[in-house]
Amino acid sequence: MYIDLHAASLFEFLDWYVMHPERSLRIRPTERCTLRRLREALGRRRLSSLTDDDFVDYARARRRGHHTDDSGQLRGPCAPSTLNIEISFFSRMFAFARRHGWPAPDAGCIETARARLRDDATIARAARRERMPTDAELAKLRRAMAREAHLLLPLEDVVEFILCSARTLGETLRLRWADIDLGRGVVYLRTSDHVMGTWARRARLTLEAQELLGQQPRGEPDARIFPFTAAAMTTAFRRACMQAGVDDLQFRDLRRLAIARLLHAGRPVREVAAVAAYSKLHDLRRYMHTLVPA
């Protein structure tokens, strides 16, 4: 279907964007939600007519909880750090559009909007999170997970694997048997937009992680080791935390604890970086003086 790009609406551009073969498999769920909000706010506008004022008004409405969705419902206020991520996503999306001939807002437009939104604190970078569970919290969490062991989700195994491998939840759930090389003690990590035959990084497996993997039911090489969605696993984790009386704990806090434990156990920094899959040693600086909670 022919589209007059200079007369095209944001609706038409977004339909093209999400279907483009270079983008369709790489758009994350959170980005799809962002595109839905943008479509609701500005979809009928001509793409070439959008200005920094439009993005400023969009972000301020989202921040104050004044954004109305397609069903006529007001959406709740959006955090400044979330809006900061959205503005950065718009910048990348429109750069992609311009490379393909669309008259999208230029980089200056988005940067002007970003500066104005920073000035009035509508957007801001997220504060660095330092939360780690204590030993007492982990004990309570393990008891709560044991009570839920009859469920199909292997929540205990996923939590313990993250604690001994320093993997993220996404990396853990994307693992396939073909990614594991127990002979070398390494795991090949896939990205969220992984193409078969390529891996983004390689990480060293601790002996504890290798042992836990050996306890899992072995599947075909391309079978996922933990074939469950992040949403289902996160829901189960939150439920276990609630039952255990552990507040404000996230999966990423387990990875943080795993890395800190390795450092405070006296493991060489290069070895810890290899386990954490950090390519640069200075990425571990934030953990160097972090005391493992008692």
C-alpha positions as CSV (number, residue, x, y, z in Angstrom):
1,M,0.0,0.0,0.0
2,Y,1.4,3.4,-1.0
3,I,1.9,5.9,1.8
4,D,2.6,9.6,1.2
5,L,5.3,9.9,3.9
6,H,5.0,13.7,4.2
7,A,1.3,13.5,4.8
8,A,1.4,10.4,7.0
9,S,0.0,10.4,10.5
10,L,1.8,9.1,13.5
11,F,-0.7,6.2,13.4
12,E,0.6,5.2,10.0
13,F,4.2,5.5,11.0
14,L,3.7,3.4,14.1
15,D,1.9,0.7,12.1
16,W,4.9,0.6,9.7
17,Y,7.4,0.6,12.6
18,V,6.1,-2.3,14.5
19,M,5.8,-4.4,11.4
20,H,9.2,-3.6,9.9
21,P,11.3,-6.7,9.8
22,E,14.3,-5.0,11.4
23,R,12.2,-4.0,14.4
24,S,9.2,-6.3,14.9
25,L,11.1,-9.0,16.8
26,R,13.1,-6.5,18.8
27,I,10.4,-4.4,20.4
28,R,10.2,-5.2,24.1
29,P,6.8,-5.4,25.9
30,T,7.5,-2.2,27.8
31,E,8.2,-0.4,24.5
32,R,5.0,-1.7,23.0
33,C,3.1,-0.2,25.9
34,T,5.0,3.1,25.3
35,L,3.9,3.0,21.7
36,R,0.3,2.4,22.7
37,R,0.4,5.5,25.0
38,L,2.0,7.6,22.2
39,R,-0.6,6.4,19.7
40,E,-3.4,7.4,22.1
41,A,-2.0,10.9,22.7
42,L,-0.7,11.9,19.3
43,G,-1.7,9.2,16.8
44,R,-3.9,11.5,14.6
45,R,-1.2,14.1,14.2
46,R,0.8,14.3,11.0
47,L,4.3,12.9,11.7
48,S,6.1,15.8,10.0
49,S,4.3,18.3,12.1
50,L,5.3,17.1,15.6
51,T,7.4,19.5,17.7
52,D,9.1,19.5,21.0
53,D,5.9,21.1,22.5
54,D,4.0,17.9,21.7
55,F,6.4,15.6,23.5
56,V,6.6,18.0,26.5
57,D,2.8,18.0,26.7
58,Y,2.7,14.2,26.3
59,A,5.2,13.6,29.1
60,R,3.7,16.2,31.5
61,A,0.2,14.6,31.1
62,R,1.7,11.2,31.7
63,R,3.6,12.4,34.8
64,R,0.5,14.1,36.3
65,G,-1.9,11.2,35.6
66,H,-3.9,13.1,33.0
67,H,-3.4,10.7,30.1
68,T,-6.6,9.1,28.8
69,D,-6.3,5.7,27.1
70,D,-8.4,4.4,24.2
71,S,-11.1,3.1,26.6
72,G,-11.6,6.6,28.1
73,Q,-9.9,5.7,31.4
74,L,-7.3,7.9,33.0
75,R,-3.9,6.3,33.4
76,G,-2.1,6.7,36.7
77,P,0.9,9.1,37.2
78,C,4.1,7.9,35.5
79,A,7.4,8.0,37.3
80,P,10.1,10.5,36.0
81,S,12.6,7.7,35.5
82,T,10.1,5.8,33.3
83,L,9.4,8.9,31.2
84,N,13.1,9.5,30.8
85,I,13.4,6.0,29.3
86,E,10.4,6.7,27.0
87,I,12.0,9.9,25.7
88,S,15.2,8.0,24.9
89,F,13.2,5.4,23.1
90,F,11.5,8.1,21.0
91,S,14.9,9.4,20.0
92,R,16.0,6.0,18.8
93,M,12.7,5.3,17.1
94,F,12.7,8.5,15.1
95,A,16.4,8.1,14.2
96,F,15.4,4.8,12.7
97,A,12.5,6.4,10.9
98,R,14.6,9.2,9.3
99,R,17.1,6.5,8.0
100,H,14.1,5.0,6.1
101,G,12.9,8.3,4.6
102,W,10.1,9.2,7.1
103,P,9.9,13.0,8.0
104,A,10.2,12.3,11.7
105,P,11.2,14.8,14.4
106,D,14.9,15.4,14.3
107,A,17.4,14.8,17.2
108,G,17.3,18.5,18.1
109,C,13.5,18.3,18.6
110,I,13.8,15.4,21.1
111,E,16.8,16.9,22.9
112,T,15.0,20.2,23.3
113,A,12.0,18.4,24.8
114,R,14.3,16.4,27.0
115,A,16.0,19.5,28.4
116,R,12.7,21.2,29.1
117,L,11.4,18.1,30.9
118,R,14.5,17.8,33.0
119,D,14.2,21.5,34.0
120,D,10.8,21.0,35.5
121,A,11.7,17.5,36.9
122,T,9.1,15.7,34.7
123,I,11.9,13.3,33.7
124,A,14.8,12.2,35.8
125,R,17.3,9.3,35.9
126,A,16.4,6.5,38.2
127,A,18.2,6.4,41.6
128,R,20.7,3.6,41.8
129,R,19.1,0.7,43.6
130,E,21.2,-0.9,46.4
131,R,18.7,-3.3,47.9
132,M,19.9,-6.8,48.8
133,P,18.1,-9.4,50.9
134,T,19.5,-10.4,54.3
135,D,20.1,-14.0,55.3
136,A,17.0,-13.8,57.5
137,E,14.9,-12.6,54.6
138,L,16.3,-15.4,52.3
139,A,15.4,-18.0,54.9
140,K,11.8,-16.7,55.2
141,L,11.6,-16.5,51.4
142,R,12.8,-20.1,51.0
143,R,10.2,-21.3,53.5
144,A,7.5,-19.5,51.6
145,M,8.6,-21.0,48.3
146,A,8.7,-24.4,49.8
147,R,5.0,-24.1,50.7
148,E,4.3,-23.3,47.1
149,A,6.4,-26.2,45.7
150,H,3.3,-28.0,44.5
151,L,2.9,-25.4,41.8
152,L,4.3,-26.1,38.3
153,L,6.6,-23.1,38.4
154,P,10.1,-24.0,39.6
155,L,10.5,-20.8,41.5
156,E,12.9,-22.2,44.0
157,D,15.3,-23.4,41.4
158,V,15.2,-20.1,39.5
159,V,15.9,-18.1,42.6
160,E,18.7,-20.4,43.7
161,F,20.2,-20.3,40.2
162,I,20.3,-16.5,40.1
163,L,21.9,-16.5,43.6
164,C,24.7,-18.8,42.5
165,S,25.1,-17.7,38.9
166,A,24.6,-13.9,39.1
167,R,22.3,-14.1,36.1
168,T,19.3,-11.8,35.5
169,L,15.8,-13.2,35.4
170,G,15.6,-12.6,31.6
171,E,19.0,-14.3,31.0
172,T,17.9,-17.3,33.2
173,L,14.6,-17.8,31.4
174,R,16.2,-17.5,27.9
175,L,18.7,-20.3,28.6
176,R,18.6,-23.3,26.4
177,W,20.5,-26.6,26.8
178,A,22.5,-25.7,23.8
179,D,23.8,-22.6,25.6
180,I,25.4,-24.7,28.4
181,D,28.9,-26.0,28.2
182,L,29.5,-27.9,31.4
183,G,32.8,-29.2,30.2
184,R,34.2,-25.7,30.0
185,G,32.0,-24.4,32.8
186,V,30.6,-21.6,30.7
187,V,27.2,-20.4,29.6
188,Y,26.4,-18.5,26.4
189,L,23.9,-15.7,27.0
190,R,21.2,-14.8,24.6
191,T,19.8,-11.3,24.1
192,S,16.1,-10.7,24.1
193,D,16.2,-10.4,20.3
194,H,18.5,-13.4,19.8
195,V,19.1,-14.8,16.4
196,M,19.8,-18.5,16.3
197,G,23.5,-19.3,16.1
198,T,24.7,-16.0,17.8
199,W,25.1,-15.1,21.4
200,A,25.8,-11.7,23.0
201,R,28.1,-12.7,25.8
202,R,29.8,-15.7,27.6
203,A,29.8,-16.1,31.4
204,R,31.6,-18.5,33.7
205,L,29.4,-20.9,35.6
206,T,30.1,-21.4,39.3
207,L,30.2,-25.0,40.6
208,E,27.0,-24.4,42.5
209,A,25.3,-23.2,39.3
210,Q,26.6,-26.2,37.3
211,E,25.2,-28.6,40.0
212,L,21.8,-26.9,40.0
213,L,21.6,-27.2,36.2
214,G,22.5,-30.9,36.5
215,Q,19.4,-31.4,38.6
216,Q,17.0,-30.0,35.9
217,P,15.1,-32.4,33.6
218,R,17.2,-32.6,30.4
219,G,15.5,-31.6,27.2
220,E,16.4,-31.2,23.5
221,P,19.3,-28.9,22.8
222,D,17.0,-26.1,21.7
223,A,14.6,-26.6,24.7
224,R,14.6,-23.9,27.3
225,I,15.8,-25.0,30.7
226,F,13.1,-23.0,32.5
227,P,10.3,-22.8,30.0
228,F,8.2,-20.1,31.7
229,T,7.4,-16.4,31.2
230,A,9.0,-13.6,33.1
231,A,5.5,-12.4,34.0
232,A,4.5,-15.7,35.6
233,M,7.8,-16.0,37.5
234,T,7.6,-12.5,38.7
235,T,4.0,-12.9,39.9
236,A,5.0,-16.1,41.8
237,F,8.0,-14.3,43.3
238,R,6.0,-11.4,44.5
239,R,3.4,-13.8,46.1
240,A,6.2,-15.7,47.9
241,C,7.7,-12.4,49.2
242,M,4.3,-11.3,50.4
243,Q,3.8,-14.6,52.2
244,A,7.3,-14.4,53.7
245,G,6.8,-10.7,54.9
246,V,9.7,-9.6,52.7
247,D,9.1,-6.1,51.4
248,D,10.5,-4.4,48.2
249,L,12.5,-7.3,46.9
250,Q,13.1,-7.8,43.2
251,F,14.8,-10.5,41.1
252,R,17.6,-8.0,40.2
253,D,18.4,-7.7,44.0
254,L,19.3,-11.4,44.0
255,R,21.9,-10.9,41.2
256,R,23.3,-7.9,43.2
257,L,23.7,-10.1,46.2
258,A,25.3,-12.9,44.2
259,I,28.0,-10.6,42.9
260,A,28.7,-9.0,46.3
261,R,29.0,-12.5,47.9
262,L,31.6,-13.6,45.4
263,L,33.7,-10.5,46.0
264,H,33.5,-10.7,49.7
265,A,34.4,-14.4,49.6
266,G,37.7,-13.3,48.2
267,R,37.2,-14.5,44.7
268,P,39.6,-12.8,42.2
269,V,38.0,-9.7,40.6
270,R,38.6,-11.1,37.1
271,E,36.8,-14.3,38.0
272,V,33.8,-12.4,39.4
273,A,33.7,-10.3,36.3
274,A,33.7,-13.5,34.2
275,V,30.8,-14.9,36.3
276,A,28.8,-11.7,36.1
277,A,29.6,-11.4,32.3
278,Y,31.1,-7.9,32.8
279,S,33.5,-7.1,30.0
280,K,35.2,-4.3,32.0
281,L,36.5,-4.7,35.5
282,H,35.4,-1.2,36.5
283,D,31.8,-2.4,36.2
284,L,32.3,-4.1,39.5
285,R,33.3,-0.9,41.4
286,R,29.9,-0.4,42.8
287,Y,30.1,-3.8,44.6
288,M,33.7,-3.3,46.0
289,H,32.7,-1.7,49.3
290,T,29.2,-3.2,49.6
291,L,28.9,-5.3,52.8
292,V,26.9,-8.4,52.4
293,P,24.0,-8.1,54.8
294,A,24.2,-10.3,57.9
